[in-house]
Amino acid sequence: MEISLIAHLEALDGLAEQLDFHLLELAEHVRREPGNRLFQVYRRCDEPNRFEVVETYVDDAAFASHIAQPHSERFKGLLSTLAVGGQSQLTFVRAR
């Protein structure tokens, strides 16, 4: 069964451009993963230090593989210095 989620991120003060850069760099890698169907980065217009990433994977195994990729691990490490709370907040969703 397909796995979809929205990752919510808020950049620490003064670091939104750096977070934006690293999100777009991550997107290039994730879109090449065999189990990825969608990885779209959005930057909010009303609060430009906030980002939403919409992701879809073909199944649980593909999502697990994504989490274990070196580029995902690297990005997760960067969040400790770039994002409020040091991580993203995930909301899992199902298409209707």
GISULUR-V362771 format. One record per backbone hydrogen bond with DSSP energy under -0.5 kcal/mol. CO is the residue of the C=O (numbers start at 0). NH is the residue of the N-H. E is the energy in kcal/mol with one decimal. If there is no record, write none. Layout:
((CO;NH;E) (CO;NH;E))
This chain:
((2;56;-3.0) (3;92;-2.0) (4;54;-2.8) (5;7;-0.5) (5;90;-2.2) (6;52;-2.4) (7;88;-2.5) (8;50;-2.9) (9;83;-3.3) (11;14;-2.5) (14;18;-2.4) (15;19;-2.7) (16;20;-2.3) (17;21;-2.4) (18;22;-2.5) (19;23;-2.2) (20;24;-2.1) (21;25;-2.5) (22;26;-2.4) (23;27;-1.5) (24;28;-1.2) (25;29;-2.7) (26;30;-2.4) (28;31;-1.3) (29;32;-1.9) (32;35;-1.6) (34;57;-2.5) (37;55;-2.3) (38;40;-0.5) (39;53;-2.5) (41;51;-2.5) (46;49;-2.6) (48;10;-3.4) (49;43;-2.4) (50;8;-2.6) (51;41;-3.0) (51;53;-0.5) (52;6;-2.8) (52;54;-0.5) (53;39;-2.7) (54;4;-2.4) (55;36;-3.0) (55;37;-1.7) (56;2;-2.3) (58;62;-1.9) (59;63;-2.8) (60;64;-2.4) (61;65;-2.2) (62;66;-2.3) (63;67;-1.5) (64;68;-0.7) (65;68;-1.1) (68;72;-2.3) (69;73;-2.6) (70;74;-2.0) (71;75;-2.6) (72;76;-1.9) (73;77;-1.8) (74;78;-1.7) (75;79;-0.6) (76;79;-0.8) (77;80;-1.8) (77;81;-1.0) (78;82;-2.3) (81;11;-3.0) (82;85;-2.2) (83;86;-0.8) (87;89;-0.5) (88;7;-3.1) (90;5;-2.6) (92;3;-0.7))
